[in-house]
Amino acid sequence: TFSFAYRAVNNERFDLSNDGRVITADVSGLRLGGLSLPHAMAPGYELQRIDVHSPSEHTLRGKHLPLEVQLVHAPPTEYPGNQIVTVSLLFNSTMPPQREQVWPGLLQAQSAGLRGRLDRFGDVTGAGAGVDSDASATLQGGVAADGSYYPPSTWDLGFDPTLQVLVQQEPPVFASNTPVDAQSWDLANWFRGGTFSMYKGSETLPPCTERVVWLVRREPLMASNAQIGAMFHRLGLTSLGAGNYRTVMPLNQRPVEVWQGKPREPPLPPQPPSGAAAVARDAITVAKVAQEYARALD
């Protein structure tokens, strides 16, 4: 058993970025919460970023799902070591988008090699890309005739309100950022009622360092076709149809345990210094100055 605690977010902003390998959200400054693991190197691991892969990097019964969201956690800086904890959440829908597999294992290439492939094949922004050329017309949420993006509908079958925050705005094209306004966002929704396969392995992005405790939710989460399609098609365009998943690696006799998550009290949001706190700090400063002045007189 592990414990999780994430605070509900209202009216907070972060950026989604696309570096050609992954669409990611840096949430390290928001203090959203995190995890506590039994017998871990640190007492807690705080959420640092959210990575999106499509198709999924993990498989269920040997099959990839159309979307995987990874919550990457790190320990406080005062603790030694570089171990991280990543929670993987696999998503499906009633009629998920599909494409023929191209270049499986694209993410195993070094960045230079990937950049070379992208240069060779030209535009990867989604504006005129040759691979998956109809995707810009079906970038659900949707792209209107004038090129503007409209978000997935809350009325769609399987709609996931937590995932919606990541696709409310058009997912970023290669080498760009998209600002996200998080409203009524509760990541704990993705943990409730789930069991998780725990194993120790490596990061999936180069250099694939062996330092990760993986917690992979065993029950797929449902989302709408449009929500999954928005990320699936954007990442397909960025990767020239390959998708941004790493080829499944051999287990190599690593033990796999089944864990259950238990909710605990979420953290408080970051608080700016109050007026009273500022006055108290000023009073302490004045007292110290007066004390030093009195000593000088003696």
N, C-alpha and C positions, 0 to 999 in steps of 0.2 A: 504493500500500500504506500502511496505517496500522497502528499497534500498539495492543494493548489488554492490560490487566492488571487483574483483579479478584480480590480475596482471597476465599477460601471463608469463609462466615460461620457461626458456631455460637453459639447462645444469646445473641443480641443482639436488642434491642427497638427498634422505631420505630412511628410512628403513620401510619395511613391516614386521610386527611381527604377530605370531600366538600363543596366550596364551591358546588355547583350548576352549575358549569361543567366540572369535572374531578375525578376521584378521583386523589389524589396521595399519594406517600410522600416525606416529607422525610428524606433519609438523609445530609444534609450533614455531620453530626457523626460519622459512622461510618468515614470514610476507607476506603471500599470499593475505591477504585481509579479507573481512568479510561483515557484515550486519549492517544496522541501522533499528530499529523498532520504530513505533510510540508509544509514552507513555511508553517507556521501562525504566528499572532501570538505564541503562547506555546509553551513546550516541552511542556506537558502540560495536559490538561483533566480535572478531577476530577468524579466523579459527585456531583450535588447533590440531585436528586430524580427520582422515577419517576412519570410521568403515564399514566393509563389512559383510552383513548377507545373508544367503541363506538357505531356501527360504526367502521371504520378511517377515518382522515383521508386516507391515501394509498390509491391504487388499484393493482391489478394487472390489466393488460389492460382497463382501464376499469371494473373491478368493485371495490366495497368488500368487505372481509373483515369478519367479525363483531367483531374485536378488534384494537386496536393499542396496544402498550406503548411509551412513549417514555422513553428514558434521557437526561436533560438534564445536560450537563457544562459547567462554567465554569472559566476559568483561575484561577491564584492571584491573590490581590488585588493583589499588587505589580506586575502587568502591566497596561499601559494598554489602554483600549478595553473594549468590552462584548460582544465576540463570544462566542457559546456554540456548543457542538456537541451536536446531538441525534441519537441513534440510534433509528430507528423499527423496531420488530419487529412484523410482521403475523402474526396467528394464525388458524388455521382448525381445523375439526373434522369428523368424519364426517357429522354431521347438525347443523349450526350453527343456532341460533335465528334467526328472521327476524321482521320486522314491516314493515308498510307505512310508507313514508317520510312523515314529517310535518315541515314547516318545515325543509327542507334549509338548511344554513348558519346554524343557530341560534347558533353561537359567534361569528358576525360581528357580532351585536348587541352594543351596549354593555351593561355590567353592569346599568345602570338599566333598560334596556329588557327585559332578561332577567328581572330581578326583577319587573317589572310583569306579564309574562306568567305567571310563577309565581304571583303573588298573585291574578291574575284567575282561574286555574284551580284554586286551592285547594291541597289537601294534596299534597305531592310527596315525602313520606317513604316511600311504599310501603305505608302503612297506610290502605287505602281509596282510593287514587288511582284516578280514573276511567279513565285511559288505560292500556292493557295491564293491565287489572284482574286477569287471571289470573296475572300474573307472580309475585305473592307466593306462589302455590301451587307455582310451578315455579322458584323461585329456587335453582337447583341450584348446588352442594351441596344444597340441600333445606331446606325448612321443615317441621318436624313439626307435628302437630295442635295442640300446645301453643304453637306459635310459635317454638320454638327452632330454631336453624340447625345443620345438620350438614354437614361439609365434603365436597367431592368425593372419591370413592373412588380410592385408588391403583391399583385393579384395572381402572378404566375404560379403554377403548380410547383411545389417544392421550395418556394422562395425561402431563403435563409437571411434573416435580418442582420446577422453578424457579418456574413460575407459581403453583404450589400455595401458596407462602408468602403470596401476595397474596389468596388466597381461602380460606385455612384458617379464618379467622374471617369472619363475615358482613360483606360490604362495607358501609361506613358509609352511613347515610341522610343526607339533606341537612343541612348545618350541624352535622355531628357528626364525631367521631374514633373510630377503632377501633384498639386496641393490637395490634401484631403481634409475635409471638415468632419470629424467624428461626432455623430449624434446618437445618443442612446446605444452605446457600443459596449457589449459585455462579453468578453472572451470566455468567461466561465461557461457560457452556453455550449461551447464545443467540447467540454469535458463531462458534463452531466450525463449519467447513465452509461458511460463507456468503460470498457476495459482496454488495457494497453499492453502490447508486447514490448518488453524491455530487453535491450541488448546493448552491448558496447561495440562501437565501430568507429568509422571515420567520417569526416566531412565529405559532402558530395561535390563540392567545388574545389578545383585545384588550389593548393597542393594536396588536398584530401588527407589532412592530418588525422591521425588515429587518436582522437581525444573526445569523442562524443558518447554520451549516454543517450540512446534513442528510446523514445516512448512513442510507439506507433498505435494509434487507435485502431482497434480490431473491427469496429462497426463503422461502415462508411456513413458519412453525413450526406444528407440530401440538400441539393440546391436547385434552382430553376435552370432550365436549359439556357436562358439568356445570361444568367450570372456566370455559369461555367463558360459559355461561348465567348464572353467578353475577354477573359484571360486566355482561353485556349487559342483563339484566333490571333490575339496580339502577340503571344509568345511564338505561335507558329510563323507569323510574318517575320518576327525578329530573328528567328533561327532558320529561316528559309525552308520551313516545312519540317524541320527535324524535331522540334520540341526541345525543351531545356531540361531533360531528365538524364541522369547518369545510368548507364547500364547496370542491372542488378548484379551485385558481387556475390561470390560464394560465401556461405555462412562460416566455413572453416572451423567448424566445431565450436563456435561461440555458443555459450548457453543462452537460451531465451526463456524469460520468465513472464508470467502474466500478472500484471499489477492492476489495481483499481485505484482511482483517484478519489480523494476525500476532500470536500471543500472546507476551508477555514476562513477566518475573518479577513476581509480584504484590507490592503493598506490604505492609509489616508492619502489624498492627493497632495502634491507639493504645495506648500503654503508660503506666500510672500511674507516677509517680516511684518509683524503688526506694529501699529503705532506705539503700543505699550512696550513692546520688545525694543524698539529703537530708542525710546526714552530711557529705558533701563540701561542699555548699552552706553548711552551718552553720560548717564549719571555715574556709572562705574569709571568711565574715562576721566570725568571731572574729579572724582574722588582720588584717583591715582595721581593726577597732576597736583592736587592740593597736598596730598601726603608727601610727595617728593619736594614740594616747595617748603613745607614745614621742616623737613629734614635738613634742607639747605640752610634754613634760618638757624637751626640748632648748631 
